Amino acid sequence: MKWDAVSRRHLLQGLGGFTLALPFLPSLAPRALAGVIPGKRFIGIGNSHGVYPEWWPSLSATQNLGQGVYAGDLTSVSGDLSPIFPNQHFGDLKSKILFLRGLDTCYAVNHCRQTPFSAGTHGGSANSSTMQIGSPSIDWVIGQSAVTYPSPPKVRNLVVSPDPLGRRDGGSYTFARTDNGTPVVAAVGNAQTAFDLAFKGELGTSDDPNSPKADDMKKVVDKVYEDYKRLRGSSRLGAADQLRLDDHLTHLSEVQKQLLASPAGAAASCSSPIPSPIRTTASVTEWDQAVKNHIDIVVAALACGSTKVAGIVFGPYFEAAYFGAKGYHEAVSHSTTNIEGHAKVQGAQARHIAYLIRKLDSITESDGRSLLYHSLVMWNNSLGKGSSHSSKELPLFMAGNGGGTFTTGRLLDYRYRPFYKGFITGNQYAGRPYNQLLVSILQAMGLQPQEYEQAGQPGFGVYDGPDVKPALDPYHAAYKTVEVKRAPLPGLRD
């Protein structure tokens, strides 16, 4: 075993130069690092085309917190929060999640011309390679910050788009802005590729061209097993760190076991002269396993420090698999009546997110708190209501405490009262700029304004643009002062 001063992690060593990064182990760390608080992580989950009204919890936010914010207690709901968030998957998670209603972008229609992780005018679709005006996505900004990464990480932004057939599904919502436009950070559809991105060079496929191919597919835990046994028997290793070490290796072992068994992660075979036909469809069971594989890889990478910023994209292949056809976009997302179709796709997404939350919550970090406590999980959509292309009341779901910066277990309602529609279509009500939540997240992750403010403008992203009708949108004026643009949303923390 050796100590890596750059990553501040211990590494198990194996034959052929293999090393395996471990979670932070306080009992073995240098004395100068005693009591170090685990770093914060951000996980952004995105999809598009909006939701239907029954997505929201069936809970009235009646507690007046002041500053125009009203709250409701999620734990007071004994039954399902909504058809999308049933007790079966969220009953024991109500105290660990957060809904924010009444956050808007400043554009009336057409996918807000932004993405789930930004508040700007994006050139074309979320997968466009250029930007017209606006801001980068917050996960990109967080990943570029020296606060997030005091030293270069293995992967600044690990973005996956799960697919059992290993296709790159629908691009990514992670992008940067430069004067000439920038490419998006590619989402990885193949679980084995995601595994290699997070761990290659530390574990996984050997870079030695003389290494036997059979050994390349050997489970990484087996490769460092002798060093693990020595470490496990050390008198210096504390009891809590023993559990942390065992849990991490068990988790990685199970991840690779599933990868080797799945169609997209299996090794190529030279034994058959006839190639297998290219598959174009997969069962829902295969999709469930593929999403689980990607989530397990993301959690393992966050736990051992390979990355602190991750993204999960639910794209059109996912929608087609759970809806049963490629017609989800028109038949469901823009429909006012196809509640069953909405529930199938959005319910599947929510179920997978519940699995992610539980995995994060099951990992205990060096301070005794969970990985979920030190993380911020945000699930958002590029639209509020798909049938009207409205950009109001974006469906915002969060989990985790961001190291104590967010209070969970609540529905926070930022809609202007008395409820005001103005020019808004789709029977929705006006609230506050979504930008203010993005500023809140950036600040919670430890970033300073000089790291995220663009071109000398206060706040984050665009507050006015070509689609804005100021004369019809007077409620936003109060939220566009310099002070408010730079302030976090009220009510996020007790």
C-alpha positions as CSV (number, residue, x, y, z in Angstrom):
1,M,0.0,0.0,0.0
2,K,1.2,3.5,-0.7
3,W,0.0,7.1,0.1
4,D,-0.6,9.4,-2.9
5,A,0.1,13.0,-1.7
6,V,-1.7,14.5,-4.7
7,S,-5.1,12.7,-4.3
8,R,-4.7,12.3,-0.5
9,R,-5.7,8.7,-0.9
10,H,-4.2,5.4,-0.1
11,L,-3.6,3.0,-3.0
12,L,-3.6,-0.7,-2.9
13,Q,-0.8,-2.1,-5.2
14,G,-0.9,-5.2,-7.3
15,L,1.2,-7.0,-9.9
16,G,2.0,-5.3,-13.2
17,G,1.8,-1.8,-11.7
18,F,-2.0,-2.0,-10.9
19,T,-3.1,0.3,-8.1
20,L,-6.5,0.8,-6.6
21,A,-7.6,4.1,-5.1
22,L,-9.4,3.8,-1.7
23,P,-11.7,6.1,0.2
24,F,-10.1,8.4,2.7
25,L,-8.9,6.3,5.7
26,P,-8.4,8.7,8.7
27,S,-6.6,6.1,10.9
28,L,-3.8,5.8,8.3
29,A,-3.7,9.3,7.0
30,P,-0.8,11.7,7.9
31,R,-1.3,13.5,11.2
32,A,-1.7,16.8,9.4
33,L,-4.9,15.6,7.8
34,A,-6.5,14.4,11.0
35,G,-10.1,15.8,11.2
36,V,-10.2,16.8,7.6
37,I,-13.9,17.2,6.5
38,P,-14.8,15.1,3.4
39,G,-15.1,17.1,0.2
40,K,-18.5,18.0,-1.3
41,R,-19.9,16.2,-4.4
42,F,-22.4,17.3,-7.0
43,I,-24.5,14.9,-9.1
44,G,-26.7,16.5,-11.8
45,I,-29.5,14.4,-13.4
46,G,-31.2,15.8,-16.5
47,N,-33.8,15.1,-19.0
48,S,-36.1,17.2,-21.3
49,H,-39.7,17.6,-22.6
50,G,-41.2,18.6,-19.2
51,V,-43.6,16.8,-16.8
52,Y,-47.3,16.7,-16.1
53,P,-48.9,18.3,-13.0
54,E,-49.3,15.1,-11.0
55,W,-45.5,15.0,-10.8
56,W,-45.5,17.3,-7.9
57,P,-46.2,16.1,-4.3
58,S,-49.8,16.2,-3.2
59,L,-48.9,18.6,-0.4
60,S,-49.8,22.3,0.2
61,A,-46.9,24.5,1.2
62,T,-48.6,26.6,3.9
63,Q,-45.8,27.5,6.4
64,N,-44.7,31.0,5.7
65,L,-40.9,31.2,6.0
66,G,-40.8,34.8,5.0
67,Q,-39.2,36.5,2.0
68,G,-42.0,35.0,-0.2
69,V,-41.2,31.3,0.6
70,Y,-43.7,28.8,1.8
71,A,-42.9,25.3,3.0
72,G,-44.6,21.9,3.5
73,D,-43.3,18.9,5.5
74,L,-42.8,15.9,3.3
75,T,-42.6,13.6,6.3
76,S,-46.2,14.6,7.2
77,V,-47.5,12.8,4.1
78,S,-48.3,9.2,5.1
79,G,-49.1,8.0,1.6
80,D,-47.5,8.4,-1.8
81,L,-46.0,11.8,-2.4
82,S,-47.3,11.5,-6.0
83,P,-47.7,8.8,-8.7
84,I,-44.1,9.5,-9.6
85,F,-42.8,9.3,-6.0
86,P,-44.6,6.4,-4.4
87,N,-44.0,5.1,-0.9
88,Q,-42.7,1.9,-2.4
89,H,-39.5,3.8,-3.4
90,F,-39.6,7.0,-1.4
91,G,-41.4,6.2,1.8
92,D,-38.1,6.0,3.8
93,L,-36.5,8.8,1.9
94,K,-38.9,11.7,2.6
95,S,-36.6,13.3,5.2
96,K,-33.6,13.1,2.8
97,I,-35.2,14.8,-0.3
98,L,-36.3,18.3,-1.3
99,F,-38.7,19.7,-3.9
100,L,-38.5,23.3,-5.1
101,R,-41.6,24.7,-6.9
102,G,-41.9,28.1,-8.6
103,L,-38.5,28.5,-10.1
104,D,-38.6,29.7,-13.7
105,T,-36.4,30.6,-16.5
106,C,-37.0,33.9,-18.2
107,Y,-38.2,32.5,-21.5
108,A,-41.7,31.8,-22.4
109,V,-41.5,28.8,-24.8
110,N,-39.2,26.5,-26.9
111,H,-37.2,24.5,-24.3
112,C,-36.1,27.8,-22.5
113,R,-33.2,27.7,-25.0
114,Q,-31.2,26.4,-22.0
115,T,-30.4,23.1,-20.3
116,P,-31.3,21.5,-17.0
117,F,-28.0,22.7,-15.5
118,S,-27.8,26.2,-16.9
119,A,-29.8,29.4,-17.1
120,G,-28.8,30.9,-20.4
121,T,-29.7,31.1,-24.1
122,H,-28.2,28.0,-25.7
123,G,-27.7,27.8,-29.4
124,G,-30.1,25.2,-30.7
125,S,-30.7,22.0,-28.7
126,A,-29.1,21.0,-25.4
127,N,-26.6,19.0,-27.5
128,S,-25.5,21.9,-29.6
129,S,-21.8,22.5,-30.0
130,T,-22.1,26.2,-29.7
131,M,-23.7,28.8,-27.5
132,Q,-25.1,32.2,-28.5
133,I,-25.3,33.9,-25.1
134,G,-25.6,32.7,-21.6
135,S,-23.7,30.6,-19.2
136,P,-22.0,27.3,-18.9
137,S,-23.6,24.5,-17.0
138,I,-23.0,24.6,-13.2
139,D,-21.5,21.1,-13.2
140,W,-18.9,22.3,-15.6
141,V,-18.1,25.3,-13.5
142,I,-17.9,23.2,-10.3
143,G,-15.6,20.7,-12.1
144,Q,-13.2,23.5,-13.2
145,S,-12.9,25.1,-9.8
146,A,-9.7,24.8,-7.7
147,V,-12.0,24.7,-4.6
148,T,-13.5,21.4,-5.9
149,Y,-10.2,20.0,-7.1
150,P,-7.1,21.5,-5.4
151,S,-5.1,19.0,-7.5
152,P,-6.0,17.5,-10.9
153,P,-8.5,14.7,-10.5
154,K,-8.9,11.5,-12.5
155,V,-12.1,12.8,-14.1
156,R,-13.4,16.4,-13.7
157,N,-16.9,15.5,-14.9
158,L,-18.0,11.9,-15.1
159,V,-21.2,12.1,-17.3
160,V,-23.1,8.9,-18.1
161,S,-26.1,8.1,-20.2
162,P,-27.0,4.5,-19.3
163,D,-27.8,2.1,-22.2
164,P,-27.6,-1.7,-22.1
165,L,-26.4,-1.7,-25.7
166,G,-23.6,0.8,-24.9
167,R,-24.8,3.5,-27.3
168,R,-24.1,7.2,-26.6
169,D,-27.7,8.3,-25.9
170,G,-28.6,11.9,-26.6
171,G,-25.5,13.7,-25.8
172,S,-25.0,15.6,-22.6
173,Y,-26.2,18.7,-20.6
174,T,-22.6,19.5,-19.5
175,F,-21.0,22.3,-21.5
176,A,-18.6,25.2,-21.3
177,R,-18.7,28.6,-23.0
178,T,-16.0,30.3,-25.0
179,D,-16.1,33.0,-27.6
180,N,-16.0,30.4,-30.4
181,G,-18.4,27.9,-28.8
182,T,-17.3,24.7,-27.1
183,P,-18.2,21.0,-27.4
184,V,-20.3,19.4,-24.8
185,V,-18.8,16.9,-22.4
186,A,-19.7,13.6,-23.9
187,A,-22.1,11.3,-22.0
188,V,-20.9,7.7,-21.8
189,G,-23.5,5.1,-22.7
190,N,-21.2,2.0,-22.2
191,A,-20.8,1.0,-18.6
192,Q,-17.3,-0.6,-19.2
193,T,-16.1,2.7,-20.8
194,A,-17.4,4.6,-17.8
195,F,-15.6,2.2,-15.5
196,D,-12.4,2.7,-17.4
197,L,-12.8,6.5,-17.4
198,A,-13.1,6.5,-13.6
199,F,-10.5,3.9,-12.8
200,K,-8.2,3.0,-15.7
201,G,-4.5,3.4,-14.8
202,E,-5.5,2.7,-11.2
203,L,-7.6,-0.4,-11.9
204,G,-9.2,-2.1,-14.9
205,T,-7.5,-2.7,-18.2
206,S,-3.7,-2.8,-18.1
207,D,-1.8,-0.4,-20.3
208,D,1.1,-2.9,-20.8
209,P,0.8,-4.3,-24.4
210,N,2.4,-7.5,-23.2
211,S,-0.2,-8.1,-20.5
212,P,-2.3,-11.2,-21.1
213,K,-5.8,-10.4,-22.3
214,A,-7.3,-12.8,-19.8
215,D,-5.7,-10.8,-17.0
216,D,-7.2,-7.6,-18.3
217,M,-10.6,-8.9,-17.4
218,K,-9.6,-10.2,-14.0
219,K,-11.5,-8.6,-11.2
220,V,-9.6,-5.6,-9.9
221,V,-10.1,-6.7,-6.3
222,D,-8.3,-9.9,-7.1
223,K,-5.4,-8.1,-8.6
224,V,-4.7,-6.2,-5.3
225,Y,-5.9,-8.9,-2.9
226,E,-2.5,-9.6,-1.3
227,D,-1.9,-6.0,-0.5
228,Y,-5.5,-5.8,0.8
229,K,-4.8,-8.7,3.2
230,R,-1.7,-6.9,4.5
231,L,-3.6,-3.7,5.0
232,R,-6.6,-5.5,6.6
233,G,-4.3,-7.0,9.1
234,S,-2.6,-3.8,10.1
235,S,-2.9,-2.8,13.7
236,R,-3.1,0.9,12.6
237,L,-6.3,0.4,10.7
238,G,-9.2,1.5,12.9
239,A,-12.4,-0.4,13.1
240,A,-14.4,2.2,11.2
241,D,-11.8,2.2,8.4
242,Q,-11.9,-1.6,8.2
243,L,-15.6,-1.4,7.5
244,R,-15.1,1.5,5.0
245,L,-12.4,-0.5,3.2
246,D,-14.4,-3.7,3.1
247,D,-17.5,-1.9,1.8
248,H,-15.6,-0.2,-0.9
249,L,-14.0,-3.4,-2.2
250,T,-17.2,-5.3,-2.0
251,H,-19.0,-2.5,-4.0
252,L,-16.3,-2.5,-6.7
253,S,-16.3,-6.3,-6.9
254,E,-20.1,-6.4,-7.5
255,V,-19.9,-3.6,-10.1
256,Q,-17.3,-5.5,-12.2
257,K,-19.2,-8.7,-11.8
258,Q,-22.3,-7.1,-13.3
259,L,-20.2,-5.5,-16.1
260,L,-18.7,-8.8,-17.1
261,A,-22.1,-10.4,-17.2
262,S,-23.9,-7.6,-19.2
263,P,-24.0,-7.5,-23.0
264,A,-22.4,-4.1,-23.3
265,G,-19.7,-4.8,-20.8
266,A,-18.6,-8.3,-21.8
267,A,-15.2,-9.0,-23.3
268,A,-14.9,-9.7,-27.0
269,S,-14.5,-13.4,-27.9
270,C,-12.2,-14.8,-30.5
271,S,-13.7,-18.3,-30.4
272,S,-16.5,-17.8,-32.9
273,P,-15.8,-17.1,-36.6
274,I,-19.4,-15.7,-37.0
275,P,-20.0,-12.3,-35.5
276,S,-23.1,-11.9,-33.4
277,P,-25.9,-9.7,-35.0
278,I,-26.0,-6.1,-33.8
279,R,-28.7,-5.7,-31.3
280,T,-31.0,-2.6,-31.5
281,T,-33.4,-3.3,-28.7
282,A,-33.1,-4.4,-25.0
283,S,-35.7,-5.4,-22.4
284,V,-36.7,-3.3,-19.5
285,T,-34.9,-5.7,-17.2
286,E,-31.7,-5.1,-19.1
287,W,-32.3,-1.4,-18.9
288,D,-32.8,-1.6,-15.2
289,Q,-29.5,-3.4,-14.8
290,A,-27.7,-1.0,-17.1
291,V,-28.8,2.1,-15.1
292,K,-27.9,0.3,-11.9
293,N,-24.4,-0.5,-13.3
294,H,-23.8,3.2,-14.2
295,I,-25.1,4.4,-10.8
296,D,-22.8,2.0,-9.0
297,I,-19.8,3.2,-11.1
298,V,-20.7,6.8,-10.3
299,V,-21.0,6.2,-6.6
300,A,-17.7,4.2,-6.5
301,A,-15.9,7.0,-8.3
302,L,-17.3,9.6,-5.9
303,A,-16.5,7.6,-2.9
304,C,-12.8,7.0,-3.8
305,G,-12.1,10.4,-5.2
306,S,-11.8,9.6,-8.9
307,T,-14.3,12.5,-9.4
308,K,-16.4,14.9,-7.3
309,V,-18.8,15.9,-10.1
310,A,-21.0,13.5,-12.0
311,G,-23.9,13.7,-14.4
312,I,-26.6,11.2,-15.4
313,V,-28.6,11.8,-18.6
314,F,-32.0,10.0,-19.3
315,G,-32.2,10.3,-23.1
316,P,-34.5,9.2,-25.9
317,Y,-33.4,5.5,-25.9
318,F,-34.4,5.4,-22.2
319,E,-37.8,6.9,-22.9
320,A,-38.4,4.5,-25.8
321,A,-37.5,1.5,-23.6
322,Y,-39.9,2.3,-20.8
323,F,-42.7,3.8,-22.9
324,G,-42.5,1.0,-25.4
325,A,-41.9,3.0,-28.6
326,K,-40.0,5.9,-30.0
327,G,-43.1,8.1,-29.9
328,Y,-42.7,9.3,-26.4
329,H,-41.8,12.9,-27.4
330,E,-45.1,13.6,-29.2
331,A,-47.4,11.0,-27.7
332,V,-46.5,11.6,-24.1
333,S,-44.3,14.6,-23.3
334,H,-46.5,17.1,-25.3
335,S,-49.8,15.4,-24.4
336,T,-52.2,16.8,-21.8
337,T,-54.0,13.5,-21.3
338,N,-51.4,10.6,-21.5
339,I,-50.9,10.4,-17.8
340,E,-50.1,6.7,-18.0
341,G,-47.2,7.3,-20.4
342,H,-45.8,10.1,-18.2
343,A,-46.0,7.8,-15.2
344,K,-44.1,5.0,-16.9
345,V,-41.1,7.0,-18.0
346,Q,-40.9,9.5,-15.2
347,G,-41.7,6.9,-12.6
348,A,-38.8,4.7,-13.9
349,Q,-36.5,7.7,-13.7
350,A,-37.6,8.4,-10.1
351,R,-37.1,4.8,-9.1
352,H,-33.5,4.8,-10.4
353,I,-32.8,8.1,-8.6
354,A,-34.2,6.5,-5.3
355,Y,-31.6,3.7,-5.8
356,L,-28.8,6.4,-6.3
357,I,-29.9,8.1,-3.1
358,R,-29.8,4.9,-1.1
359,K,-26.3,4.0,-2.4
360,L,-25.0,7.4,-1.5
361,D,-26.6,7.1,1.9
362,S,-25.1,3.7,2.6
363,I,-21.5,4.9,2.4
364,T,-20.1,6.3,5.6
365,E,-17.3,8.8,5.2
366,S,-14.4,9.6,7.5
367,D,-16.4,12.1,9.7
368,G,-19.1,9.5,10.4
369,R,-21.6,11.1,8.1
370,S,-22.8,9.6,4.8
371,L,-21.7,10.3,1.3
372,L,-25.2,11.6,0.7
373,Y,-24.9,14.1,3.5
374,H,-21.8,15.6,1.7
375,S,-23.4,15.6,-1.7
376,L,-26.0,17.6,-3.6
377,V,-28.1,15.7,-6.0
378,M,-30.2,17.7,-8.4
379,W,-32.8,16.3,-10.9
380,N,-34.2,18.9,-13.3
381,N,-35.8,19.2,-16.7
382,S,-35.4,21.7,-19.5
383,L,-39.2,22.4,-19.4
384,G,-41.8,22.8,-16.8
385,K,-44.8,21.5,-18.6
386,G,-44.2,19.7,-21.8
387,S,-47.6,20.1,-23.4
388,S,-47.3,23.9,-23.5
389,H,-43.5,24.2,-23.7
390,S,-43.7,26.3,-20.6
391,S,-40.5,27.2,-18.8
392,K,-42.2,28.0,-15.5
393,E,-42.4,25.8,-12.5
394,L,-39.4,23.7,-13.5
395,P,-39.7,20.3,-11.9
396,L,-36.8,20.5,-9.4
397,F,-36.0,17.6,-7.1
398,M,-33.0,17.5,-4.8
399,A,-31.4,15.1,-2.3
400,G,-28.5,15.4,0.1
401,N,-27.3,18.2,2.4
402,G,-24.3,19.5,0.6
403,G,-22.3,19.2,3.8
404,G,-24.9,21.0,5.8
405,T,-25.8,23.8,3.4
406,F,-29.3,22.4,2.4
407,T,-32.2,21.3,4.6
408,T,-34.2,18.4,3.3
409,G,-37.6,16.9,4.0
410,R,-39.6,19.8,2.6
411,L,-41.4,21.2,-0.3
412,L,-40.4,24.8,-0.9
413,D,-42.8,26.9,-2.9
414,Y,-41.5,30.1,-4.4
415,R,-44.5,31.0,-6.5
416,Y,-45.6,34.6,-6.3
417,R,-48.6,35.1,-4.0
418,P,-51.3,36.0,-4.8
419,F,-50.7,33.5,-7.6
420,Y,-49.9,35.4,-10.8
421,K,-50.0,34.0,-14.4
422,G,-49.3,37.0,-16.6
423,F,-48.4,35.9,-20.1
424,I,-47.6,32.3,-18.9
425,T,-49.3,29.5,-20.8
426,G,-50.2,26.1,-19.5
427,N,-52.1,27.1,-16.3
428,Q,-48.9,27.6,-14.3
429,Y,-47.9,30.4,-11.9
430,A,-45.0,32.8,-11.9
431,G,-42.2,32.5,-9.3
432,R,-38.5,33.4,-9.1
433,P,-35.6,33.1,-11.6
434,Y,-34.1,29.6,-11.6
435,N,-30.8,31.3,-11.7
436,Q,-31.0,31.9,-7.9
437,L,-30.9,28.2,-7.2
438,L,-27.9,27.7,-9.4
439,V,-26.1,30.5,-7.5
440,S,-27.1,28.7,-4.2
441,I,-25.6,25.4,-5.4
442,L,-22.4,27.1,-6.6
443,Q,-22.0,28.8,-3.2
444,A,-22.8,25.6,-1.3
445,M,-20.0,23.9,-3.2
446,G,-17.6,26.6,-2.0
447,L,-17.2,28.7,-5.1
448,Q,-16.8,32.5,-5.0
449,P,-18.6,34.9,-7.5
450,Q,-15.4,35.5,-9.5
451,E,-15.4,31.8,-10.4
452,Y,-18.9,31.7,-11.9
453,E,-20.0,35.3,-12.8
454,Q,-19.7,35.9,-16.5
455,A,-18.5,39.1,-18.2
456,G,-18.8,41.2,-15.1
457,Q,-22.6,40.4,-14.7
458,P,-23.8,39.6,-11.2
459,G,-25.5,36.2,-10.5
460,F,-25.3,33.3,-12.9
461,G,-26.7,33.0,-16.4
462,V,-29.1,35.1,-18.3
463,Y,-31.9,37.0,-16.6
464,D,-33.2,38.7,-19.8
465,G,-33.1,37.5,-23.4
466,P,-34.9,37.6,-26.8
467,D,-38.0,35.8,-25.5
468,V,-38.6,38.0,-22.5
469,K,-41.6,40.3,-22.5
470,P,-40.7,42.7,-19.6
471,A,-44.0,44.6,-19.9
472,L,-45.9,41.4,-19.4
473,D,-43.4,40.0,-16.8
474,P,-43.2,42.6,-14.1
475,Y,-43.0,40.1,-11.2
476,H,-39.3,39.3,-12.1
477,A,-38.2,42.9,-11.6
478,A,-37.9,42.5,-7.8
479,Y,-35.5,39.5,-8.3
480,K,-33.2,41.2,-10.7
481,T,-31.3,43.5,-8.4
482,V,-27.6,43.0,-7.9
483,E,-28.1,42.0,-4.3
484,V,-30.7,39.3,-5.1
485,K,-28.8,37.9,-8.0
486,R,-25.9,37.3,-5.8
487,A,-27.9,35.9,-2.9
488,P,-28.8,32.3,-2.3
489,L,-32.5,31.3,-2.3
490,P,-34.1,31.8,1.0
491,G,-35.4,28.8,2.9
492,L,-32.8,26.3,1.7
493,R,-31.3,26.1,5.2
494,D,-32.9,26.4,8.6
